[in-house]
Structure formats: structure tokens, C-alpha cells
Amino acid sequence: MILQGLSPHPSSIFYYLKMVSLLLPNLSSPISRLTLLWRPSLQLTFKATSKFQLHNKSVKPEWFKSFSACNLPMVANDNLVVLGIETSCDDTAAAVAELLARYGGVAPKMAEEAHALVIDQVVQEALDKANLTERDLTAVAVTIGPGLSLCLRIGVRKARKVAGSHNLPLVGVHHMEAHTLVARLVERELQFPFMALLVSGGHNLLILARDLGDYIQLGTTIDDAIGEAYDKTAKWLGLDLRRSGGPAVEELAREGDAKSVNFKVPMKQHKDCNFSYAGLKTQVRLAIEAKRINAEISLASASDEERQARADIAASFQRVAVLHLEEKCERAIEWALNIEPSINHLVVSGGVASNKYVRARLDEVVNRKGLKLVCPPPSLCTDNGVMVAWTGIEHFRLGRFDPPPPANELEDAVLDLRPRWPLGEEYAEGKSEARSMRTARMHPSLTSLIKASIKLESQSAI
């Protein structure tokens, strides 16, 4: 992402943002230009091109354009240019979809090799599309966690190489915070505090965003996330996984009876906001076995009767999976309003937020609670470099960045990677006795680190 500006008057600003995004296998690196010109009112115009996919050795562009507005604090820097790199290994990009189709899951080593193969090309193509070079950058932002270490390492090494070679500060970005904050790029009314539900293949997370870098975790997944459940259901039903399981299940579910299979809603007895999809996955697998559905037979080759059976299971699974989201969100909204009564928005982001059924059901929940649902466009819900660059911008403007790394850093240098990295501090009422997560090897939360840094700075100033 690129921010460049002129500041002849300190009262109001007009933002023009032109973003060029290049997405290749499970990796994106966008660069965007933000020109600050003075106008009577505050408005942001967002124009994006996305995405380029590497498939069968051919690159095919798809163009996406969006225009909207966003209130932002004044940018102190006259010229700010930030490159964002994302390689956390979510399973929504083209190369990972191909790996899913072949291996039935994310193969970390294969994903690492895919990243390493294309990352130099991604960054260079993005710079070329923006008519810039590394010398034009002000900073580099990169995802450092959570995610798969092998994949994070590829992005961090590239970011450090660019930053070190050109003496640029580095902004380490939390993957889930990036999913949260990208909504501020496209929604002008989204001010702190607000709520966020982050739903993807690896994460279910309900948070209260009180300020930039200040988050309260209201609920999380104690085993499998909803995206994982969608992917496994798609695999067991013999669906086409080349574009990931979620869209395939959602499409088939439209043909089915959502009440034909009596799946139980997970964790009904737990009065918290945590999620569990392992049990629902088991229910789905048993139902598929009972119907004698053979996943080796593709949906296109299935008989009409078997296709209907698969559609009924898909629809019943989706209804219960999303009902689990609805119930936990409703309780989390009540908790959040008790903490911050001024909340007006619920952000829903992450790969599963592209699901139209999910959006429609959650829209009903927030309407009942008097809130407004904010969902980034689908291209910004899946893992992308735009969200990393934008989060880098937000933190950079507050002075939260690391100094440039060494220009000639050794290949075996120890890198700051945080595969298991909580976003916020856990809400007391939300703690679950059932949680199976091991905390001993977990990195301190982003919120706790930022609070500790602020406290240290204030003490040093005395």
C-alpha cells in the first residue's frame, strides 16, 4: 500500500487511494497510492485491481473496483509509502486451493515452496504496476503471526530484505487485526469502539475493539474453526475443492432442505462466546456414512437421488454451523454493550465472511440488537496484502514500528515469528474450562505488548 501526501492546510483533507494488488498462490502484496489533497470535506476514494492468479502456468487477471469513504485521523507524514506482504498460509488463494484438492488440507511444506517460488515476482509486479521502486517506500508492513511458521518466514524474510536494503522501518502485523482493520478502509462510519467477528479456516474470534491495538477477546474457537468445518464437509461430500470448500458447500446447500438432517448445535450448554466445530464435523461425517455417499464419485457424476442427499446434508450443516455463530454473536454483543455502550457496528471479516448466507443471518442478529453489520468486499475478506498494508499504515502513523533491519542480514538470522499469537486480552466471563488450547508456548497478546510499550514510554517521559 502506498501513501503519499501534500499538506498545505491543517483543517481537512481529501484522500485519493489507488491500490494495485497482485495475488499469486496464497500470497498477495499490494501497493496503493494515497495522495492527500486539500478539499472542504474528508473523503476517501478507494480503487482496486484484484486479482492475478497463477493457475496452470498462466496468469489471468480479474478486475475489481470499489468506491467508498472512511473517517481517519490526520496523517502527520507528508509522504508515507507502505508496502504490505501477507504469507500466513490461509487456504483461500488459488495455489492453496489446488493443494487442498490434491492433499485434502494445507500442506505447510508445499505452501512454503509456493510462497518462495513467487514472492519476488509478486513484490516486483506490484511495484511496477504502481510505477514505483523500493526507493519510493517509507516503510514495509508484513504479517508476523499468527500462522504457519514455514509460510510466515518467507514473507518476513522478503520484507526484511526490502527494508534492510533501503533503510526502511518495519511494521510487524497481526493477521487477525488486519482482517479487523481493513473494514475501516471501506466504511466511513466505523469508529472505535466496535465489535468484530473473524471467521476463517483457522480462526473463530469475537473481539471488542476499543482502540487501535486495544482488544478484548470475548470468544474464540476451542478446537476447529468454521472454515475448517466447511472444507472437511466439502471434501466428504466429494465437492470441487479448487476454490475452497466454503463456496462449494454454500452453492450446493441452495438445492437442499436445511432441516432434513437433525444436526445438534454445538456448545448449547456453555453460556460463553466460544466456538467448537469438531463435534459438528463428526455429526456430518456420520451422516454421510449413513447415506453411503462415496466422495470418490464427483457431484457431477452422482445420481439425482445422491445429489439431493448431498445437498440436504450441505444445507443442514450450514444452517447449524451458522446458527452456532448467531447464538455466540448475540451473547457477545450483550457483553460488549455492557463494557462499551457506544458500540454501533459489528465487523464480520475473514474468508467465511464472503458467504452470503452467513452475512444474511448475522445481519438479522445485529438488527435485533440495534447495530449495523459491516462486511468488507469479498476480495478483502480472504487473506490479502491490502489488509496488511492498511494495518501497517494505521500503526505507523502512531509511531509503532521497528527500525530498519541490517542491510546484509544472514539467511539463518533469528526472525520474529509468532505462530500462536492472541489478539486481545481474554474477557473474564468468556474464559472456558473446556478450552483445549495450550497457552505455555503462546506469544503474549498484541494488546498486552502495546499496553506494556505505552506504559514504558510514559515512565521514561517522567
N, C-alpha and C positions, 0 to 999 in steps of 0.2 A: 504494500500500500504506500502511496506517495502523498505526502502533504507538502505543499509549497504555498507560501503566502506573502502578501503585501499588507502592511498595516498603517495606512495614512491617518486613520482616525480611530480612537479607542471606544466608540459608543456602540456600534453594531457592525455585524459582518455578514457577508454573503458567501456561502460556501459552494464551490463547484467541484464536484468529485467525479473524476473519470477513472474507472477501475478496469484494468485489463487482467483477466485471470486465466491461467493456463493450468488445467488439471490433467495429470497423467496418472498412471497406475497408483492409486491410493496415496497420492501426493499432490498438493497444489501449492503454488507460490504466486500470489497475486501482487501486483504493484499498482497502486492507484494514485492519481494526481488530485490534490485538493488545493485549489487556488483561492486565496482569500481576497476578495474584492469588497469594497465598502459600499453598502446599499442601505436603504432605510429600515429593512427588517432582516430577521435571522431566518435563513432557509438553506437547506442542504439539498442539492440535486445529485442523485446517485445514478450513474450509468455504468452498466457492467457488461462484459462479454464473458461468457462461460458456456461451455467448457470444451476443451480439447481432450479427446480420449485416445489412448494408444490401444488399438484393437486389431489383431491380425496384421500387425506391422503397418497399419495405415492410420493416419490422423484425420479425424472427421470433426469439424467444428460445429457447435450448436450455439446460437446466439440468444442471449437473454438480456432484456432491457427493463429497467425498473426506475421509476421516479418517485421520490418521497422526500420527507423533511425530518429534521431532528434538532432539538434544542441541545446545545453544547456549551460548556464554559468557554470563555475566550482563550484562544491559543496564544500562549506567551511568545512562542518562537515565530519569527517572521518566515523562516523557511524550515519546514520539517518534512523529511522524507523517510519513510519506514518501509522496509521490505519484510514481509511475513512468510514464514516457512512452516508447513504442517506435515508431520510424518508420524502421527501417533498410531497408525495402523487400524483405523476403523474399517469395517467391511462393506462400505458403500461405494467405493470408487471402482472403476472398470477392472483394473488388474486384480483386485481382491475378489470381485465377483467371479472372475474366471478361476481364481484359486479355490473359492468356495465350491464352484461347480465340479472341480476336479478332486478336491481333498475333503469336502464336506465340512470345512471350518477354516479359520485363519491359521495358516502355516507360518509361524514367525520367521523362520529362516528364508522361506520363499518370498515373504513380503519384504524382508530386509534387502534381498537381492534385487527385487523390483524397484525399491526406492533408490538403491545405489546406482542402478542402471540409468535412471532418468533424471536424477536430481540436478545435475549440472545443466542439462538441456532445459529443464523447467525454469530455472532461475534466469538463464541467458535469454530464453524466448520471451519471458515476461519483461525483462529489461528492454529487449529490442522492441516489443510491442508498445512500450511506454516511451520509446525514444530517449532512453536514459542509459547511463552506465553506473557501475558501483560507486564512482566518484561523486555522483549526484545524491547518494544516500546520506541521511542524517543518522539513522540507526537501523538495526536489524532485530526483528522480533521472531522468536522461534518457540514452538511447543517443547517444553522440557518434561511434561508429565500431565496427568497420568497416561499410561500407555505401555506398549511393549518395548522393553529396553533396546532390543536389536533395531527396531524401527526409529525410535526416538534418537538413537545415536547418529543415524545417517543425517537427519535434519539438523541436529545440534552441531555436528562437525562442519557441515556446509555453512551454517550461519556463522560459526566462529571463524571459519576460513575467510569469508567475505568481510566480516567485521574486523578481523585482525589485519588483513591485507590493506584495509583502507582506514584504519584507526577509528572505527565506529563503535559507539556504545551498543550494548546488547541487552535486549529485554526478554527475559525468560517468561513464557506464558503458560498459564494453567489451561489445559484443554477444555475443561468444563466451564471455566469462567469465560473463555472465548465464545463458547456456544451461548452463554447467557448474554454477554455484552453486545453481540452482533445485532441483537434486536434494537439497541439504541441507535444503530446506524440507519435503520429504516422506519422507526416510529418516533415522530417528533414529540409526542406527549410522554414518552417513557422516562420518568424521573425517579431517582431513588426517594424512598424505598419502594421496592416492588417484589413480587414473588416470581419464582421460576421453577418449572418442571422440566428437567433434562432427561430425555428418553432416547436411548441408542442401543446398539448391540451389546455394549459392555457396561452401561450405566443406567440406573434409575436414580434420580436425585431430585428432592424437593428442597428448595432453599428460600430463605428470606434474604434478599439483597438490600442491606441497609445503606451501603455506600460502596464506592469503588474499592474493592479489596476487603470489604467487611460483610461477611456472610454467616448466616445461621443455618445449619443443616437441620431441617425438620424431619426428613426421612431419606432413606437410601435402600438399595437392594441388599438383602441378606444372603442371596445366592445368585440366581440368574436374572438378568435384565430382560425387559420385554422384547427387545430386538433379537436377543438370543432365542427366545421362545418362538418368535415369528420365523426365524431362519431354520430352526430344527423342525417346526411344523411343515414348512415348505419342503424340506428335504424328505421327510417321512411320507409326504403326500405325492412325491415324485414330480414336483413342480420345477420350472426352469429357474435355476439359481444365478444365471448370468447377470441379472440386475438386482440381486439380493432377494432374500426370502420375503421381506415385508410387502413390497408391491405385488408379488406373485400371490400371496395369501389374500391380500385385500381385494385383488381383482377376482379371484375365484370365489371369495366369500359373497360377492354380489349375486351369485347364482344359487346360494344355499339358504336353508332355513336355519336361522340363528338360534332357534330353541329346540332343534331336533335332537341334540346331544346334551344331556344334563351334566355339564361340567360344573364343578364346585368352585366358587370364588375363593381365591387364596386368602388366608390370614383373617378370616371374618372374626375370629375370636380375639385377635390382637387389636387393642384400641390405641394403636400408634399410627405413624405415617410411613412405615417401612413396607418394602415390597418383596415378594417372593414369587418366582415363576417356575421353580424346579418342580413343584408338585403338579402344576397345571401341565407342564411338559409331559410328565408321566401319565396323566389322565389322557392326553391326546394320543400318546404312543399306544396305550392300551386300547383306545377306541379304534385306532387304525388297524391294530392287530385283530380285533374282534370282527371288523368288516373285511378282513383278509385282503387289504389293499396292498398291492405289490408296487413299491416305489420304483422298481426297475422298469415298469411299464409307464411311459410318459403320459401326461394328461391328454395329449393329442391322440394317443393310441387307445385310450381307455374307452370302454363301452359307455353308453348313455347312463346306464344304471350306476356304474362305478364312478363316473364323473360326478353324478349327483351326490353319491355318498361322500366323495372327497369335498365337494362344495359345502355340504351340510356340516362336516367336521370343521372346515376352514371358517365358516360363518359362526359356528358355536364357539370355537376357540376365540375368535376375535371379539365376540360380544363379552365373554367372561374376562379376557385379558384386559380389555379397556374398562370394563366395569370395576376391576381392581384399581386401575388408575383413578377413576372417578371418585371412588369411595375415599381413597387416601388423600386426593387433592382437596376434597370437600373438608375433611378434618384439618388438613394443613392450613387452609385458608382461615378457618376459625382460629387456630393457634396464632397465625401471623397477624391477624387483625387485633388480637389481644395485645400483641407486642408493639405493633405499629399500626394504629387505627387509620392512618392516612394512606394506606395502600390502595391503589386504584387498578393495578394491572397484574395479570398472570402471564408470564412469558412461557411459551412451550417451544422448546428447541431440541436439536439432536435429530438423528436420521429418522426416527419413528414419527417425529412431528410433521413429516411430509405426508403421512397417512391421513386422507380426507375424513375417514370415519373417526379417527382419534380426535381430529380438530373439531368436528361437529359435536361429538359427545362432550368434550371438555368445554366447548363454548356454552353448552347448556348449564354446566356446573357453575361457571363464572357468572353467568347471567343471573342465576338464582342467588348468588352471593353479592350481586351488585358491582362486580368487577368487569374489566374489559380484557378479552383474550388478545394476546399479541403473538403472532407466529411469523418468523422470518420467512421469506420466499423459500421454496424447496431447495433451490440451489445453495442457499446459505444455511440450511438445516443440516445437511450432510457435512462431513469433515471438509473444511476448505481453508485456504490461506487467507481469505478476506477476514475471517473472524480473528485470526491470529494477528494480522497486521493492525486491525482496528483496536484490539485489546492492547497491543503494543503502544499504539498512539495514546490511548487513554492513560496508561501508566506513565509513559514517557513525559507527558505534559505535567505530571506531578513530580517529576524528578526520580521516578522509580526505574532505575536501570543500572546495569553493571558497566564498569569501564571496559575499554577495548581489550580483547584477549591478545596474547602475544602474536606478532606477525608471522613467526615461523614455529608455530606450536607443533609438538611432536604428535605423530599419529596415535601413540599409545597414551596420550595425556588423559588424566582422570577428568571425566566430564560430569557436569551437574545434571544427572538424570533422576527423575522422581516417578518411577513406575506406579507406585501406590502413594497417592498424594491427595488427602482430603481437601475440599474447597473451603469449608467453613467449620466453625465450632459446633459441636452437637448440642441440640436443644435438650434440656434436661428431661422433659416429658416424652421426648422421642426416643430415648435410649431403649434398646430391645435386648431382653435376656436371650432371645433366640438367635441373635446375630452370630454368624459363624466366621466373620472376618477376623483375621489375625492382625492385631494392632502393633505387635512388637517391631515389625520391620516397616511400619508405615511412616512416611515422612510427616513432620509437623504440618498442620494445615496452612494454606496460604494466608488465611485471616490471622492466625496466631503469629506468623512470621512478620506480616506487615505491622501488626499492633506492637510487636516487640521492637521493630525498627523505629517506629514513630516514638515510642517511649524512650528509646536510647537517644534519639535526636533531640528530644525535648530536654532530657537530662544534660546532654552535652551543651545545650544552649544556655543553661543556667549559670 
